[in-house]
Amino acid sequence: MRPWVAILILAGLSACGTIGDDSRYRFGVSADRPPSGPMPTDRTLDWKANQICTQGYQVLQRDTLHGEGGERIIDDHLQCSPYSPLQTFDPNTYSLATMF
């Protein structure tokens, strides 16, 4: 019984560790920006990033590229925020009535 408890504790602690090479978890999203008029580009980029990163993200770099017809393409280089069980679990949201 004691070895199994030690194994479970070590497995639980290993889940809280860092991944190591964070460069694998960087990606990009892009959207076109018209030369004039309203610019919904930021909302589009935010929507695309939130479809991939459920815990939030950080913008590492923003590039603006020239496209055809005077349009510009906005390219954001992002990295998802790391998952932490302590950030998402809030014991105050649960009451005894909802648990039983």
N, C-alpha and C positions, 0 to 999 in steps of 0.2 A: 504494500500500500504506500509506503513512504517513497519509493522510487517514482511512482506515478504522480504523486503530489509535486515532487521536484521537477519532473518533466513538464507538467502543466504550468508551473510557475515560470519556468524558463521559456516555454512557448508563449506565454502571455507577455513576458518582458521583451521577447524578440519582435513582437508585433508593434511595439512602441518605438523601435529603432528607426534610424534614417535609412533611406534607400541607397545612398552613396552617390552615384553619378547622376546629378540632376539634369545634365544636358540632354539626356534621352527624353525628358518630359517637356521639352520646349517645342512649340509648334507655331504655325502662323495662320491667321485668318485675314481675308482681304475683301474689299468691296470697292465699287467704283463711285466716284464723287463727280456729279455733273459740274460743268464749268460755272454755272450760275443757278440761282434759285435755292430752294430749301436743301439742307444737307442732312439727310437721315442716316448718313454713313456711320456715325458713332453709335446710334441705336442698333444698326444692323450688325456692326462688329461686336457689340456687347451681347446681342442675342446669339450670334454664332459661338462666341466664347463660352457663354453660359450653357450651351447645349453639350459642351465637352467637359468643362470644369464645374463640378457640382459644389465645391467648397470655395469658390472664388478664384481669382487669377490676378497676376501682376503683368502689366505691359512692360516688356523689357526694351523694346525698340519699336519705333514707328517710322516706316519708310513711305515716301510719296513718289510714285512712278507716273510718268506721262503716258497716256494712252491715246487712242485715235480720236480725232474730232475735238481736241481740246480737253477731253476728260482726263481725270487723274484717278489713279488706283491707289488706295490706302492699304498698306500692308502692316499689320501689327504682329510682332513677335511676342508670344505670350508664354507664361509658365503657370501651371495650375498650382494653387495653394496646397500644401501637404495636408493629408487627412489626419486628424487627431481625434480619437474617441472622446477625449475630455472636452473638446470644443463643441461637439454636437450633442452631448448628453447633458441635459439639465434636469436634475431630480425634482426641482420645484414645479415643473410642469405636470407632474403626476400626482394624483391624490389617491387616497385609499379607496374611494368610491370607484375610480376608473380601473384600479388594479384588480378588484375582486368582483 
